């Protein structure tokens, strides 16, 4: 989380996309995207074929999990739920951007939990 603070959402998306496209398992040499649990893929396909809408729920960061789940499992980004970090609106090089902050956004993770006073 802290390692990706201070960068824009677009910069993080580029890093995540590059990792998904190129990262390999150190022992097998296979891309991580090629090492997905086959029964999970079969279950997702079966559920979709029978009219179910599939979701992915993860404790991982939603900014990474959404492109991963779409690429590997065929689950669209709006159907992926995960952890989120805080962002702030800022200007960089004359353009508006969302800057990632090194802290969790608990309000997004637990939106129905009452704020503690």
Order of alpha helices (4+ residues) and beta strands (2+ residues): alpha-alpha-beta-alpha-beta-beta-beta-alpha
